[in-house]
Amino acid sequence: MTRKTRILVITIAFGLFLGIGTMVFTLVGAYKATHLPRQQILKNPADYGLNYQDIEFSSSDGINLKGWWIPNQSKTTIIITHGYGANRAGWSGKDKQGRDEYIDWIAGAVPLYQAGFSLFFFDFRACGESEGDTITLGYLEEKDLAGAIQWVLKNRDGSTKNPTENIGLLGYSMGGNVALRGGVILKKMVETNQIQSAAVVAVGPTIYNTMVKKSFQYWAGMPVPPFIAPMFKKSKSLLLGFNVGEEINPTRYVSEISPIPVMYIQAGKDEIGDVSDVKAMFNATGDPKELIIIPDALRFDHYKYPAQHPRRVVGFFSKHLI
């Protein structure tokens, strides 16, 4: 074998090794990203002085889910949809600097209860105490939300003196994407007179392609190699059975929500999502709509907006839910 041939063989072997190694790396990473460890539920509504009921219900495709029902005096129920890897109470972890973070969904909903709204929290599949083993990044979680909506409607007469006639959705991150998909469901329910009115608040919804690139850079502290993001997308698409870059992109379906009102809340310095993506969603959404950009906020900050600025969120729901 000539020297030139040996170099060619070594180069091809190295390329195959690198390619296979990268493929295995992305497949393992994609599997881990869709099979996260479940976080413990650290709080419950009683910690905030709220009486609640533990409930079980099924997603529209038959997955057993767990949640909390907190009835109130009005005819409006707000359903809270949590973020990726979290549970119905919150999310705990560390930021890039290693500081402890706890994102509290219950605290953000307390002002809504104080305004008279009933509340419904639940764990998405493969999260918290719900069944399921795969997080589908918002795709099948739409079926979880559909089951939650049906539970509220079926149990409204037996759970509170005033039946639910209006439904609002308050979603965070992945739950924000699901809430936007839920806006399409609620629109059809209003059109068929199953409910009187609906409204959606999405906090930090994301577009997958941006999220992958920025997440890698945020957590790894380095620019994402150009071939990694496409390979992660292909790996997740292969594992989940759908094109994650397309199917969970809110700009594909937000135009279908109108005339259901939508409010977007977005951090101006989001390290994982992006203001331009949320503006694209907003521009694709029909009226009525509102956009709140918090100029100096980071991603963990905008999750706290409903608790820290309750008048904006309560006012939005009060205005649009009859």
Buried (B, 14 or more C-beta within 10 A) or exposed (E): EEEEEEEEEEEEEEEEEEEEEBEEBBBEBBEEBBEBEBBEBEBBBEEBEBEBEEBEBBBBEEBBBBBBBBBBEBBBBBBBBBBBBBBBBBBBEEBEEEEEEEBBBBBBBBBBBEBBBBBBBBBBBBBBBBBBEBBBBBBBBBBBBBBBBBBBBEBBEEBBEBBBBBBBBBBBBBBBBBBBBBBBBBBEBBEEEBBBBBBBBBBBBBBBBBBBBBBBBBEEEEEBEEEBBEBBBBBBBEBBEBBBBEBBBBBEBBBBBBEBBBBBBBBEEBBBBBBEBBBBBBEBBBEBBBBBBBEEBBBBBBBBBBBEBBEBBBEBBBEBBE
